[in-house]
Amino acid sequence: MINSNPLLGTFFHAVGGASASTCYLPSQKTKQWSWGTFWLVQSAFAWLIMPLVVGYFTVPDFFDILKNAPSKTFWTAFLLGGVYGFGGMSFGFAIQNIGYSLTYSISIGLSAILGTMTPLILRGQVIEYFNRPGSTIVLVGMIVAVAGIIFIGLAGFKKEKDLGELKNSVHFKMKIGLTLAIIAGFLSAVFNISLEAGQPISDIAAQHGAGEFEGNAKLIVSTAGCFVVNLIWFLIAGIKDKTLKEFTKASGIPFSQRFKNTLWSALAGTLWCGQFFFYGLGHVRMGNFQFISWVLHMTMLIFFSYGVGLLMKEWKQVSKRTYIILIFALVLLFASSVIISYGSYYGEQMLK
């Protein structure tokens, strides 16, 4: 049994958020590859290879646990993971239209709230959880997070207007990107539901001595569903667009460049998987407030994505007023993380 420690859990969620917020940066280093080719490699590492490697080295009897997992639990988690697969694709295309910080903020913000509340609603535990000590504080933190998301959207539309007034402005399509980000947000929330559905697999892993790494047993089931959907989609797209040859010398791309592209794409997938390695470490330490792990993790992710966006100079050409709105939204999101963390810590202390 892992001792609850919400503050340490918050730290692990922050590390996971930092990993996730930087996972698509390596795509900037790939040369002469289409987005679909990059996506195939990164998805293989994010949703198949790394979850298998991490599970094998951290969970005793890993493959036996998967083999003997309850059939209903396994396939429910797998199919829900497949639904998230479409969200992952929408997320990637949203980045191309509105950049990192806005995509992460809108999509992950929606996912944070929906992914937290939906499992409680499905289990009929909303009243039970929000009657616990500290739950009111946590609820306030969630409301502050929603406010932050609203101001992020406002900053996005202000940014589009600012760039529209500039000649030779960068490619930026708020309406298309917003639509894709909202779709990604709704479907990303399904991934948390998938993880919740796979919890019995983690419980079996705990019985086998997995300890704090128990979550790595269920992760591969959810991500495998996601990978299958992306594999089928991008293989068909690759055949249609004739981009699969970019993997071979027939493309005319030097082997050294193809090798570098593969390494950068693999790093992107590894960083994505890394977020849920640390998510698992944080989740088991949240004690009676494990249900807020998702919103806390996602809020951390949004916070760090701002840093990525600033480093990539995504907000360089916006007006001072737009930048003030952006900073205000960032303050709200940071405050929500602090409030949620404090509420869970306070609740844990009161329940001891």
C-alpha positions in Angstrom: 0.0 0.0 0.0 1.5 3.4 -1.1 1.3 6.1 1.5 -0.8 9.1 0.4 1.2 12.3 -0.2 -0.8 14.8 -2.4 2.1 17.3 -2.4 4.5 14.7 -3.8 1.8 13.5 -6.1 1.4 17.0 -7.4 5.2 17.1 -8.1 5.0 14.0 -10.2 2.0 15.3 -12.1 4.0 18.5 -12.8 6.9 16.4 -14.2 4.5 14.5 -16.3 2.9 17.7 -17.5 6.3 19.1 -18.5 7.0 15.9 -20.5 3.7 16.0 -22.3 3.9 19.7 -23.1 7.2 19.2 -25.0 6.4 15.9 -26.7 5.7 17.4 -30.1 8.7 19.8 -30.2 10.9 17.1 -31.8 8.7 17.3 -34.9 10.3 20.7 -35.6 13.6 18.8 -36.2 12.3 16.3 -38.7 13.3 17.3 -42.3 11.8 16.1 -45.6 9.1 14.1 -43.9 5.4 14.7 -44.1 3.4 15.1 -40.9 1.8 11.6 -41.5 5.2 9.9 -41.6 6.3 11.6 -38.4 3.0 10.7 -36.8 3.3 7.0 -37.6 6.7 6.7 -35.9 5.9 8.8 -32.9 2.6 7.0 -32.3 4.4 3.6 -32.5 6.7 4.7 -29.7 4.1 6.6 -27.7 1.3 4.1 -27.8 3.0 0.7 -28.3 6.7 0.4 -27.9 7.4 2.5 -24.8 4.2 1.4 -22.9 5.4 -2.2 -23.4 9.0 -1.5 -22.4 7.9 0.5 -19.3 5.4 -2.2 -18.3 7.8 -5.0 -18.8 10.5 -3.5 -16.6 8.2 -2.1 -13.8 5.4 -4.6 -13.4 6.2 -8.2 -12.3 4.6 -10.9 -14.5 3.5 -8.1 -16.9 2.5 -10.3 -19.8 0.8 -12.9 -17.6 -1.3 -10.1 -16.0 -2.4 -8.9 -19.5 -3.1 -12.4 -20.6 -5.3 -13.2 -17.5 -7.0 -9.8 -17.3 -10.8 -9.8 -17.2 -12.0 -9.9 -20.9 -14.6 -7.2 -20.4 -12.2 -4.9 -18.6 -9.5 -5.4 -21.3 -11.7 -4.8 -24.3 -13.6 -1.8 -22.7 -10.3 -0.1 -22.0 -8.9 -1.0 -25.5 -12.0 0.3 -27.3 -12.2 3.5 -25.3 -8.5 4.0 -26.1 -9.3 3.6 -29.8 -11.9 6.4 -29.5 -9.1 8.6 -28.0 -7.1 7.8 -31.1 -9.2 10.1 -33.2 -8.6 12.8 -30.5 -4.9 12.4 -30.8 -5.1 13.0 -34.6 -7.3 16.1 -34.1 -4.8 17.4 -31.5 -1.9 17.1 -34.0 -3.8 18.9 -36.7 -5.0 21.6 -34.3 -1.3 22.4 -33.5 -0.7 23.0 -37.2 -3.5 25.6 -37.2 -3.3 27.5 -33.9 0.1 26.5 -32.4 1.1 24.7 -29.2 -0.1 26.9 -26.4 -3.6 27.4 -27.6 -4.1 23.8 -28.7 -2.9 22.5 -25.4 -4.8 25.0 -23.4 -8.2 24.6 -25.1 -8.0 20.8 -25.7 -6.4 19.8 -22.5 -8.5 22.2 -20.5 -11.7 20.6 -21.7 -10.2 17.2 -21.1 -9.3 18.1 -17.6 -12.9 18.9 -16.6 -14.7 16.3 -18.6 -12.1 13.6 -17.8 -12.5 14.2 -14.1 -16.2 14.5 -13.8 -17.4 11.8 -16.3 -16.0 8.8 -14.4 -17.6 10.1 -11.1 -20.9 10.6 -12.9 -20.8 7.2 -14.5 -20.2 5.6 -11.1 -22.7 7.8 -9.3 -20.1 9.1 -6.9 -20.3 12.9 -7.5 -22.1 13.7 -4.2 -19.9 11.2 -2.3 -16.7 12.8 -3.4 -17.8 16.4 -3.0 -19.0 15.8 0.5 -15.5 15.0 1.7 -13.3 17.4 3.6 -11.4 19.7 1.2 -13.7 18.9 -1.7 -15.2 22.4 -1.7 -11.7 23.8 -2.2 -11.0 21.4 -5.0 -14.3 22.4 -6.7 -13.2 26.1 -6.5 -10.0 25.2 -8.1 -11.8 23.4 -11.0 -14.0 26.5 -11.5 -10.9 28.7 -11.6 -9.5 26.3 -14.2 -12.6 26.7 -16.4 -12.3 30.5 -16.1 -8.7 30.2 -17.3 -9.8 28.2 -20.3 -12.4 30.8 -21.3 -9.8 33.5 -21.2 -7.4 31.4 -23.2 -10.0 31.1 -26.0 -10.5 34.9 -25.8 -6.7 35.4 -26.2 -6.8 33.1 -29.2 -9.4 35.1 -31.0 -7.6 38.3 -30.1 -4.4 36.8 -31.5 -6.1 36.0 -34.8 -7.4 39.6 -35.1 -3.9 40.9 -34.3 -2.2 38.7 -36.9 -4.9 39.5 -39.4 -3.8 43.2 -39.3 -0.2 42.3 -40.0 1.2 41.7 -43.5 3.0 38.5 -44.0 1.6 37.1 -40.7 2.2 33.5 -39.8 -0.3 30.8 -40.7 -3.0 30.9 -38.1 -6.6 29.7 -38.4 -8.5 30.1 -35.1 -11.9 28.7 -36.2 -10.5 25.5 -37.7 -7.9 25.0 -34.9 -10.6 25.7 -32.3 -12.9 23.1 -33.8 -10.1 20.5 -33.9 -9.0 21.4 -30.4 -12.5 21.0 -29.0 -12.9 17.6 -30.7 -9.5 16.6 -29.3 -10.5 17.8 -25.8 -13.7 15.8 -25.7 -12.0 12.7 -27.0 -9.0 13.1 -24.8 -11.4 13.0 -21.8 -12.3 9.5 -23.0 -8.7 8.4 -22.5 -9.1 9.0 -18.7 -12.3 7.0 -18.8 -10.3 4.3 -20.6 -7.8 4.3 -17.8 -10.5 4.2 -15.2 -12.1 1.2 -17.0 -8.7 -0.6 -16.9 -8.2 -0.1 -13.1 -8.9 -3.8 -12.3 -5.8 -4.6 -14.4 -3.8 -2.3 -12.1 -5.3 -3.9 -9.1 -4.1 -7.3 -10.3 -0.6 -5.8 -10.9 -0.6 -4.4 -7.3 -1.3 -8.0 -6.1 1.8 -9.1 -8.0 3.9 -6.5 -6.2 3.9 -3.7 -8.8 3.5 -1.1 -6.0 3.7 2.5 -7.2 4.1 1.2 -10.8 0.7 -0.6 -10.9 -0.7 1.9 -13.4 1.8 0.8 -16.1 -0.1 -2.5 -16.4 -3.3 -0.9 -17.7 -1.6 1.9 -19.7 -0.6 -0.4 -22.6 -4.2 -1.6 -23.0 -5.6 1.9 -23.5 -2.7 3.1 -25.7 -2.8 0.0 -27.9 -6.4 0.9 -28.9 -5.2 4.4 -29.7 -2.3 3.1 -31.8 -4.4 0.7 -33.9 -6.7 3.6 -34.9 -3.8 5.8 -35.8 -1.9 3.1 -37.6 -4.9 2.3 -39.9 -5.7 5.9 -40.6 -2.1 7.0 -41.4 -1.3 3.9 -43.4 -4.3 4.5 -45.6 -3.4 8.2 -45.9 0.2 7.3 -46.6 -0.8 5.0 -49.5 -3.2 7.6 -50.8 -0.7 10.5 -50.6 2.3 8.2 -51.6 4.3 9.3 -48.5 5.1 5.9 -47.1 8.1 5.8 -49.5 9.7 8.5 -47.2 10.7 5.5 -45.0 12.8 4.1 -47.8 15.7 5.2 -50.1 13.2 5.4 -53.0 12.2 8.8 -51.6 15.6 10.2 -52.4 16.0 11.2 -48.7 19.5 10.3 -47.5 19.7 7.5 -44.9 21.3 9.8 -42.4 18.4 12.1 -42.5 15.8 9.3 -42.3 17.7 8.0 -39.3 17.7 11.4 -37.6 14.0 11.8 -38.3 13.3 8.4 -36.8 15.2 9.3 -33.6 13.4 12.7 -33.3 10.0 11.0 -33.9 10.9 8.3 -31.3 11.8 11.0 -28.8 8.4 12.7 -29.3 6.6 9.4 -28.6 8.8 8.6 -25.6 8.0 12.0 -24.1 4.3 11.5 -24.6 4.5 8.1 -22.9 6.6 9.6 -20.1 3.7 11.8 -19.0 1.7 8.8 -18.0 4.7 7.1 -16.3 4.7 10.1 -13.9 0.9 10.3 -14.0 0.9 6.9 -12.4 3.4 7.8 -9.8 1.4 10.9 -8.9 -2.0 9.2 -9.0 -1.2 6.5 -6.4 -0.1 9.2 -4.0 -3.3 11.3 -4.2 -5.0 9.1 -1.5 -8.8 9.8 -1.3 -8.5 12.5 -3.9 -7.3 10.3 -6.8 -10.2 11.5 -8.8 -8.6 14.9 -9.2 -5.4 13.4 -10.7 -6.6 14.0 -14.2 -7.5 17.7 -13.8 -4.3 18.4 -11.9 -2.2 16.6 -14.4 -3.9 18.4 -17.4 -3.6 21.8 -15.7 0.1 21.3 -15.2 0.4 20.3 -18.9 -1.4 23.5 -20.0 0.8 25.6 -17.7 4.1 24.2 -19.2 2.7 24.4 -22.8 2.6 28.2 -22.4 6.4 28.1 -21.8 6.8 26.1 -25.0 4.6 28.5 -26.9 6.7 31.5 -25.7 9.9 29.8 -26.6 8.6 29.2 -30.1 7.6 32.9 -30.2 4.0 32.1 -30.9 2.8 35.3 -29.2 5.6 37.6 -30.4 3.4 39.6 -32.8 0.3 40.1 -30.6 -0.9 43.3 -29.1 -0.2 44.3 -25.5 -3.9 43.8 -24.6 -3.9 40.3 -26.0 -0.7 39.5 -24.1 -2.3 40.7 -20.9 -5.3 38.4 -21.4 -2.8 35.6 -22.0 -0.9 36.2 -18.8 -4.1 36.6 -16.8 -5.3 33.1 -18.1 -1.9 31.7 -17.2 -2.2 33.1 -13.6 -5.7 31.6 -13.3 -4.4 28.1 -14.4 -1.5 28.3 -12.0 -3.8 29.4 -9.2 -6.2 26.5 -10.0 -3.3 24.0 -9.6 -2.3 25.5 -6.3 -6.0 25.5 -5.0 -6.6 21.9 -6.1 -3.4 20.7 -4.6 -4.1 22.4 -1.3 -7.7 21.2 -1.2 -6.5 17.6 -1.7 -3.8 17.9 0.9 -6.2 19.5 3.4 -8.7 16.8 2.8 -6.2 14.1 3.3 -5.1 15.6 6.6 -8.7 15.9 7.8 -9.4 12.2 6.9 -6.4 10.9 8.8 
